[in-house]
């Protein structure tokens, strides 16, 4: 998979990374509030810290405790701007 920032910039060239508050070397969000969230099913010490995911091509994910309880019947989705889709 190509780096996720490259994919997002193909949709909109102005997509900048938003550095994570706890570790500015990693980005878990991109402008326009594109975020990568996963349930934190691990230890509490990982709460609030980004987790690098090589499959995302350099982006990181934000683990959130109990996210799995907030999402019923999860599925992969993607949305794009009218300019990119239309």
For each residue, the residues with C-beta under 8 A, 3 or more apart:
1: 4 55 56 57
2: 6 7 57
3: 6 7 57 58 59
4: 1 7 8 36 56 57 58 59
5: 8 9 15 17 27 30 57 58 59
6: 2 3 9 10 57
7: 2 3 4 10 11 57
8: 4 5 11 12 15 30 34
9: 5 6 12 13 15
10: 6 7
11: 7 8 15 80 81 84
12: 8 9 15 32 81 83 84
13: 9
14: 31
15: 5 8 9 11 12 30 31 32 34
16: 30 31
17: 5 27 29 30
18: 27 28 29 30 31
19: 23 24 25 26 27
20: 23 24 26 27 28 29 49 50 60 62
21: 48
22: 48 49 50
23: 19 20 26 49 50
24: 19 20
25: 19
26: 19 20 23 50 52 59 60
27: 5 17 18 19 20 30 50 59 60
28: 18 20 35 36 37 50 59 60 61 62
29: 17 18 20 33 34 35 36 62
30: 5 8 15 16 17 18 27 33 34 35
31: 14 15 16 18 34
32: 12 15
33: 29 30
34: 8 15 29 30 31
35: 28 29 30 62
36: 4 28 29 53 56 59 60 61 62
37: 28 61 62 63 64 67
38: 51 61 62 63 64 67
39: 63 64 65 66 67 68
40: 46 47 63 64 65 67
41: 68
42: 46 63
43: 46
44: 47 65
45: 49
46: 40 42 43 49 51 63
47: 40 44 63 65
48: 21 22
49: 20 22 23 45 46 63
50: 20 22 23 26 27 28 60 61 62
51: 38 46 60 61 62 63
52: 26 60
53: 36 56 59 60 61
54: 57
55: 1
56: 1 4 36 53 59 60 61
57: 1 2 3 4 5 6 7 54
58: 3 4 5
59: 3 4 5 26 27 28 36 53 56
60: 20 26 27 28 36 50 51 52 53 56
61: 28 36 37 38 50 51 53 56
62: 20 28 29 35 36 37 38 50 51
63: 37 38 39 40 42 46 47 49 51 67
64: 37 38 39 40 67
65: 39 40 44 47
66: 39 69 70
67: 37 38 39 40 63 64 70 71
68: 39 41 71
69: 66
70: 66 67
71: 67 68 74
72:
73:
74: 71
75:
76:
77:
78:
79:
80: 11 84 85
81: 11 12 84 85
82: 85 86
83: 12 86
84: 11 12 80 81
85: 80 81 82
86: 82 83
